[in-house]
Amino acid sequence: MLHYSVMFFVIALIAALFGFGGIAAGAAGIAKILFLLFLVMAMVSFLIDLLRR
C-alpha cells in the first residue's frame, strides 16, 4: 500500500514538472488517499497485536 502511494506521488511530481496540472492533481489525490489508508491499516494492525498479547 505504501509502495503504491509513493508511486502515485512520484507520478504527480513528474506530471507537475511537465505541466500536466490535472494529472498531477489526480495522482496527488490518489497518493493521499492510499497513504491515509496505509496509516489506518497500520494502526489497526498495531492495536490488534497489542490486544492479542
C-alpha positions in Angstrom: 0.0 0.0 0.0 2.8 2.4 0.9 4.6 1.5 -2.3 1.6 2.5 -4.4 1.3 5.7 -2.5 4.9 6.6 -3.2 4.5 5.6 -6.9 1.5 8.0 -7.3 3.4 10.7 -5.6 6.3 10.3 -8.0 3.9 10.3 -10.9 2.3 13.5 -9.6 5.7 15.2 -9.3 6.7 14.2 -12.8 3.4 15.3 -14.2 3.7 18.7 -12.4 7.2 19.1 -13.7 6.0 18.7 -17.3 3.0 21.0 -16.7 0.1 18.5 -16.6 -1.8 20.0 -13.8 -4.9 17.8 -13.9 -3.0 14.6 -14.0 -0.7 15.8 -11.2 -3.7 16.8 -9.0 -5.4 13.4 -9.6 -2.2 11.4 -8.8 -1.6 13.5 -5.7 -5.1 12.9 -4.5 -4.8 9.2 -5.0 -1.5 9.2 -3.2 -3.0 11.0 -0.2 -5.9 8.5 0.0 -3.6 5.5 -0.3 -1.2 6.9 2.4 -4.1 7.6 4.8 -5.4 4.1 4.2 -2.0 2.7 4.9 -1.8 4.7 8.2 -5.2 3.4 9.3 -4.4 -0.2 8.5 -1.0 0.1 10.2 -2.6 1.5 13.4 -5.3 -1.2 13.4 -2.7 -3.9 13.0 -0.6 -2.4 15.8 -3.6 -2.3 18.1 -4.7 -5.8 17.3 -1.2 -7.1 18.0 -1.2 -5.3 21.4 -4.6 -6.8 22.3 -3.5 -10.4 21.5 -0.6 -10.3 23.9 
